[in-house]
Amino acid sequence: MQNSSSLCLDDKTMNMITNYVPNGEILDEIVSFFSVFADQTRIKILSALSITETCVSDLASALSLNQTTVSHQLRLMKDVGAVGCRRVGKIIYYFVKDEIVSEILLKGMEFLGQ
C-alpha cells in the first residue's frame, strides 16, 4: 500500500470515495439487483413485463420458453424486488415492481444504441 504522501487524491476526495463506495450488505444487495440484468432469459422476461403484467404460462408461450424456466427466473427477480405479483383466483400475474427497473433496461438499450 502506498503511503499517503504519494497519493494523487486529496484527503477530501479520498474521504468521499471511502464513504461513497458501497460495502457489506448494501454491496451484496446491489450486486444481486444488477445480476437481474446479467441473464438473457431475465432480460426477455423483464422486457415483456415492461409492456404488460402477465402470468407464467403466457410469458412462457410469448417468449418460447419452458414454464419451469420462467417460474425460476421470476422467483429470482422477485427475491431481489425487481418484479412483484398479484393473485386473481388461481392465476398469478407478474409485473415490474418499480418503473426504475424498466428505466434501467431502457438505459442499457440506449447505451448500446438500440
Stockholm file with secondary structure:
# STOCKHOLM 1.0

chainA/1-114         MQNSSSLCLDDKTMNMITNYVPNGEILDEIVSFFSVFADQTRIKILSALSITETCVSDLASALSLNQTTVSHQLRLMKDVGAVGCRRVGKIIYYFVKDEIVSEILLKGMEFLGQ
#=GR chainA/1-114 SS CCCGGGCSSCHHHHHHHHHHSCCHHHHHHHHHHHHTTSCHHHHHHHHHHHHCCEEHHHHHHHHTCCHHHHHHHHHHHHHTTSEEEEEETTEEEEEESSHHHHHHHHHHHHHTTC
#=GC SS_cons         CCCGGGCSSCHHHHHHHHHHSCCHHHHHHHHHHHHTTSCHHHHHHHHHHHHCCEEHHHHHHHHTCCHHHHHHHHHHHHHTTSEEEEEETTEEEEEESSHHHHHHHHHHHHHTTC
//
